[in-house]
Amino acid sequence: MSESGQQPREPRDRADYERGLYDYHDPTARLGATPARSALTLRLWLAGFGVVFCAVAAVLAARAGFGWGAVVLGVLAVVSLIDLVWVAHRKRRGEPG
């Protein structure tokens, strides 16, 4: 058992997500409504767009002499890249969406 008193979870694969998780309860589901699913593919595309857009905009802002603008856009590009990598990891693990 862990410090929180819960047993550690076993890793899940694609088949587990396709069957539905046994310990998942959707509090918004009413009268047999299907559980909501994350739009991982959309989030992947949006994160990719954010990386490209912010990186190009940061370079253009740096060339134009907007130092702080370039830094802010560079930070946003890094955050988008981290999100892109995390969503790709979740999709590769087999989560639906």
C-alpha positions, 0 to 999 in steps of 0.5 A: 500500500502507498502512503495514502492508503490506496493500492498502486494501480496496474498499468492499463492497455488499449483493451481496458479503455475500449471495454470501459474502466471498472472504477470509472463513474461519470457523475454527469451521465443521466439515464444511461447516457454514454460517458464523455470522452476526451478529444485527444486527437483535437488536442494533439492538433491544437498543441501542434499548431500552438508549438509552430505558431508560437515558435515562429512568432517568437522568432519574428518578435525577436527579429523585430526587437520585441524582447519580452514578447519573444520570451513570452511566445517562447515560453508558450511554445515550450508549454505547447510542446510539453502538452503535445508530448503528453497527449501523444503519450496518452494516445500511444498508451491506448486512451480513446479519443 
